[in-house]
């Protein structure tokens, strides 16, 4: 295949990401676009989101491509009522070709989920629940200003099970203020005890504009250093492996067959359509993002105009670099053949120099047509990615 000069439309399956930009309060580690809840604002947002979905239907944005995964993220999607969430899901089913076996995930705040609410979601077709647990230590949760307690996480897990959710994820954060290795492993232990199908853990990142960032600037926060963070990561990974979880990405672990298909799409060069204010999309080779302001979003979708703020058309070379960089975050690595087919460029040819350097340093393994990170390389996924971007 010759080098493609421009991006060609694709017809493989896609994901849908729905951004719900509301929270009852902002966690101190959060850099996402969110707004305080007001009932009128929430219902206006739901109408606007339904209007945006209809707009994509009229302009045939997806041209009949199958939707394999749907993901409600935020913010806190569970600020919406089950009726509102299901009306959005229903609109997606009416407007797009949604696979009957689609993975439908929803992020939830442990403090706000009651069993009847979860039962309604499960009955309406949501089949994966992701709880933002973060920690099982009430002092840590309070310091991070999360809206929930450790007991509420356990209660939410029990409610989810009773409501029929058989696919459950817990998110955890390590490297919180004053956190010791022992304390971190105790949090992990508490999570394992709840036998979720999936666990994800992320090192605390101090993002500009967050409360934690302001406290770091003033020297208030006593944060674990690089070495302590690397230990927490390694020990956490070993503990989850011992408990029968398979690692499939830098921060993600699952029981056999329970990897998050939606998130895997982000790392394996699958495309997706993002809906809602500030949502990002990657479609037909182009990356674009929606306006963040609810007012601006409303103004545009009401006028039947796509609420796009920025658009980057991309080139085959750039998309190839990104595909390799993101793919090296996964344990399975990057399959080169589909990329060669898609972009008319041979990744092994194109990146001969970094591949030689990184395989020689044992950070990466070239296994026939597959390029994957070594165990050590996975620890430095960001540095590996930088070699290709």
N, C-alpha and C positions, 0 to 999 in steps of 0.2 A: 504493500500500500504506500503510495506516495504521500509525502508530507501534506497535510490538509492546510489550505491557506486560510480557511475560516472555519467557524464552528458549524457543524451540521446538526439539524434537529435530531433528537433521539426518540426511539419508540419503546424503550424498556420501561419497567415499572418504576413508580416514584413513591415518595413519602409525602405526607401533609403535616405541616407543623402549625399549630394554632396558638397564638400568643395572647394570654389573658393578663393584661397589665395592671392588675390590682393586688394590693396586700393590705392587711389590717395594720401592719407596721413594718418597718424596714429592718431586717437583720443587719447587724453591724458589719458583716462580711460581704454584703450584697452590692453588686455593681449593676444589676439588671434594671431595665426601664420599668418602673412600677409607679402607681398612683394610689393614694388612700382611697378606700372604698366609699362610695355614696350610692345608695340604692338607685337613684334616678340616673346617675352616671353609668352604673353597671348595665341597666336595661337598655340605655341608649347605645352603649357599646355593643351589646348583643345584636341589636337591630342593624347596626353598621356592619358587623362581621357577616351577618346573613346577607346583607346587600353586597358585600365584597365577594362572597361565594357565588352569588347569582351573576355578578359581573364576569367572573371567570368562566361561568357556564356559557354566557352569551358570546364571549370572545373565544371560546374553545381553547383556553390556555393550555390544557393538557392534551388536546386532540385525541381523547379517548384512551390515553395511556392508563394502565391499571394502577390504582393506588393500593399498595401492599401494607403500608403502615400509616397510622394516624397518631399524632402525639400532641396532647394538650399540655403546654408548659406555661411558665410565667416568671414572675408574679406567682399568684396562687389561684390556679383554675378553680379550686373548690370554694372560692368566694361566690361563684355562680351557683344557682340552684341546680338540682339534678335535671329539672325540666328545661332550664336554659341550656345546659351542657348537651342534653340529648337532642334539643331542637337544632343545635349546631351540627351534631353528628349526623342527624337525619338529613339536613340540608346538604352535607358533603356526599351522602349516599345517593341523594336525588340528582345531584349535579355532576358528580364524577363517577367513573367506573371503579367502585370499591370492591376489592376481592372479598369474597365471603369469608375467607380465612385470614382477613387482615388482622394485624396486631394493633390494638387500640389502647394506647397508654394514657394515663392521666397522672399528673403530679399532684400530690395532696399534702396539706398541712395537717400533721397528726392531731392538732388541737381541734380541728374543725370538721372531722368526719364522724358522722353517726351512722349506725348500721342501716337504718331505712334509706338514707341518702346513698350509701354504697350499694345496697341491694338494687335500688333503682338504676344506678349506673351499670351494674353488672348485667341486669336484665335488658337494658337498652343497648348492650353490645360492647361496653368497655371490658377488656379482658386482661389488662395489666395495670397495676397500681404502683406508683413510686412515691414512697413516703420520705420527706426531707427530715430524717431523724437527727442528723449532724452529731449528736453526742448523747450518751445515756447518763451524763453527770449534770444534775440540776444547776450546780454552781456555774459550770461551763455554758450551759444553755442560757442562763440568766445574763452572764457576761456578754454573750453574743446577741442578746435581745431577741432571741427566737420566741415565737408566740406559744411554745408548748413546753411541757415537762416530760421527764423520762417515763413516768407512769402513763402519760397520754399516748406515748409511742406504742407501748405494750397494749393499751386498750384499743388503739386504732388497728393494730395487727390482728387482734382477736376479732374485732368487728369485721375486718376485711375478709378474714377466713370464713366467718359465719355467713357473710353476704355472698360467698361463692367465688371470691378471687383466688385462683390457684397459681397466679403469677404475680409475685410481689417483690419489689425492690426496696432496699433501705439505703439512703445516702448518708455517708459519714464524712466528717472533716477531721483531719489530724493536724497537729501543729498549732492548736488553739493556745491562747494565753496561758502561760505557766503549766502547760500540759507536759507530764512526764511520760516516758515510754510505757511505764506500768499502767498509768491512767488510760492512755490510748488503747493498750491491749485489753484493758477491762471493758472499755466501750465496745470494742470489737467482739469480745466474748458475749456481752449482753445481746449484741445484734445476732450472732450465730445461734444463740439459745432460742431465738424466735423463728428459726429455720426458714428465712426468706429464700426464694428461688434465686435471688440476685442480690449482690452487694456491690456498691461503688464507694470508693473512698478517694478523697481529694485533699492535697496539702492546702492549708490555708494560704490564699493569695491576698495580698494587701492591695486592693484596687483603689486608684485615685477616686476621690469623691465619696468614699465610704467612711462610716464612723470609725472603723478600725484604722483607716489610713490617717485620719486626723489625730487619733490617739498615739499612733506610732510617731508621727511628726513631733508630738509634744513629749515623746519619751515615756509615755504611760504604760506601754505594753511590754511585758517580758515574754518575748517569743522565742521558741526553740530555734537554735542555729541550724545551718545547712546539714551538718553531720547528724544532729539529732533527728532532723526530718528524714534523712536518708535511712537511718536506723528504723524509724517508725514505719516507713514504707516497706523496707525489706522484711521486718518482723511481721508486719501486718499481712504481707503477701504470703509468707511461709505459713502463718496461722490459718489463713483461708484455704490454702492448698491442702493442709493437713485435715481440714474440716470437710474436704470433698468438693470445694468450689474450683472450677476451672477458670484460670485467667484468660481473657480473650482480648483485652486492651489494657493500656497502661494502668487505668484506674478501675477497670471493670471485671467482675468475677461472677460466674453463674453456675448453677447446676447444669448438667448435661442437657442441651436442647433449650436452655432458657436465656441465651444471650439476647440483648435488646436489639431486635431487627432494625428498628428505626435508627438508633444511634450507630449501629454498624454501617448503615447507609452513608452516614457522614464520612466514615473512614475508608469506604470502599468505592468512592467516586460514583455513588448513586445520586440521582437528582431529587430535589424536593421543592415543593411549593409552600412558602410560608404565608400565613394569613394573620391579619391583625396588626396593630401599630408596632413599629420597630422590628417586625419579623423579617428574617433574611430568607432569600430563596436562591436556588441554583437550578436553572432550567434552560435546556437547549444550549448549554455551554456558557450562559450568561449568569453572573451573580448580581442580585439586586436586593435592596432593602427598602422597607416601608417607612413612611414618615413616623416619627415617634409621638408627636402631639396628637392627643385624642381629638382635639378640635379640628386640626388640619385633616386628620384621617376622616372625620365625619364629613367635612366640607367636600373632600374629593370623592368618596364613595357615593355620597348623595347625588353628586353630579355625574355619576357613572364613569368616573375617571380613575384609572389605577393609582392607588395611593403610594407611588414610588418616589423615594427621596434620592437614591443613588443607584446607578447601574454601571456595571463593568462588563463589557462584552466578552473579554477574554480571548486568548489565542490558544491553538493546540499546544504550543510549547509551555505556556503558563499552566494550563490545566493538567498537563502531564506532570509538571513539577509538583503541583499541589497533590495530585493523586498519589505520587510516590511518598511525599512528605507525610500526608495524613495516614496512608496505608502502613507506614512504619510504626504507627502507634499500636497496631494490632499484632497479636501473637502470631497469627497465621501469615501476616505479611502481605506483600503486593504481588499479585499474579500479573506478569508482564504481557502475556498474549492479548488479553482483552484491551489493554491500553494501546498496544501497537495497532490493533485493529481500529480502535476508536479515533486515535490521533494521528495515525500515519507516521509515527516516530517510534523507534525502538529504544525503550528505556535503558536497556543494558548498553547499547551503543552510546546513547545520548549522555549517560552519566558514568561512563567508563572510569573516569578519574576518581570521583568520590566513592564509587563502589569498590575500586581497588584499595583505596586508602582505608575505608571503614571495615572491609572484610579482613584486611591485613591486621588491623588493630583489634580484630575480634568483636567489633560492635555490631556487626551485621553478617548475615550468612546468605550467600547466593546459592540457591538449591535448584539447579536447572533453570526453570522459568520463574522461580519464586524468590523474591528478595525479602528477607525477614530479619527483624532485630534479634540479636542474641539476648540472653537473660540480662546481661549487663547493659546492652544497648537500650533495652526497654526503659531502664532507669533514666536514660539520657535522651528520651524520645525527642524532646525539643531541640537538642543539639543535633541529633540525626536529621531532623526535618530541615534545620537551617542549612545543611550541606546541599539541599536540593532546591531550596526556594530562592 
